[in-house]
């Protein structure tokens, strides 16, 4: 009977030890999960920032390209207007004077 009781007590101690080991393993795993979670959050945040920066850079380049195109078109229009003015200046002055003196 003492033998059976001793065996039961030994098994209980082993079970308690296993339970303690399992609890320590769980705590360690949870700690590692928290650490891993933080690392994933940092990585994803950095990836999102890089994506936003890349998109901003692309939009800026496209905007600059469009602005340069508009400026070039405006210069052509101004040049054409100046050329038309230079070519027709004398005629316009004569027409204005003729209309005023009628």
C-alpha positions in Angstrom: 0.0 0.0 0.0 2.8 2.4 0.8 4.3 1.5 -2.5 1.1 2.4 -4.4 0.8 5.7 -2.4 4.5 6.5 -3.2 3.9 5.8 -6.8 0.8 8.0 -6.9 2.8 10.8 -5.1 5.7 10.5 -7.6 3.3 10.6 -10.5 1.6 13.7 -9.0 5.0 15.4 -8.6 5.9 14.5 -12.2 2.5 15.8 -13.4 3.1 19.0 -11.5 6.5 19.4 -13.0 5.2 18.8 -16.5 2.4 21.3 -15.8 5.0 23.8 -14.6 7.1 23.2 -17.7 4.0 23.5 -19.9 3.1 26.8 -18.3 6.7 28.2 -18.7 6.6 27.1 -22.3 3.3 28.8 -22.8 4.6 32.1 -21.2 7.7 31.9 -23.4 5.6 31.3 -26.5 3.3 34.2 -25.6 6.3 36.5 -25.1 7.8 35.5 -28.4 4.4 36.0 -30.1 4.3 39.6 -28.7 7.8 40.2 -29.9 7.0 38.8 -33.3 3.8 40.8 -33.5 5.7 44.0 -32.8 8.3 43.1 -35.4 5.5 42.4 -38.0 3.8 45.7 -37.2 7.1 47.6 -37.6 7.9 45.8 -40.9 4.4 46.4 -42.3 4.5 50.1 -41.2 7.8 50.6 -42.9 6.5 48.8 -46.0 3.4 51.1 -46.0 5.6 54.2 -45.6 7.8 53.1 -48.4 4.8 52.5 -50.6 3.4 55.9 -49.8 6.8 57.6 -50.5 7.1 55.8 -53.8 3.5 56.8 -54.8 4.2 60.4 -53.8 7.4 60.4 -55.8 5.6 59.0 -58.9 2.8 61.6 -58.6 5.3 64.4 -58.2 7.2 63.3 -61.3 4.0 63.0 -63.3 2.9 66.4 -62.0 6.2 68.0 -62.9 6.1 66.4 -66.3 2.5 67.7 -66.9 3.5 71.2 -65.6 6.5 71.3 -68.0 4.2 70.2 -70.9 1.7 73.0 -70.1 4.6 75.5 -69.8 5.9 74.5 -73.2 2.4 74.8 -74.7 2.0 78.2 -73.2 5.4 79.3 -74.6 4.3 78.2 -78.1 1.0 80.1 -77.8 2.7 83.2 -76.6 5.3 83.0 -79.4 2.5 82.6 -81.9 0.6 85.5 -80.5 3.8 87.7 -80.5 4.5 86.7 -84.1 0.9 87.5 -85.1 1.1 90.8 -83.4 4.4 91.6 -85.1 3.1 90.6 -88.5 -0.2 92.5 -88.2 0.8 95.5 -86.1 1.0 98.0 -88.9 -2.2 96.8 -90.5 -4.1 97.0 -87.1 -2.9 100.5 -86.5 -3.9 101.6 -90.0 -7.4 100.0 -89.5 -7.8 101.6 -86.1 -6.8 105.0 -87.4 -9.1 104.6 -90.5 -12.0 103.6 -88.3 -11.5 106.5 -85.9 -11.2 109.1 -88.7 -14.3 108.0 -90.6 
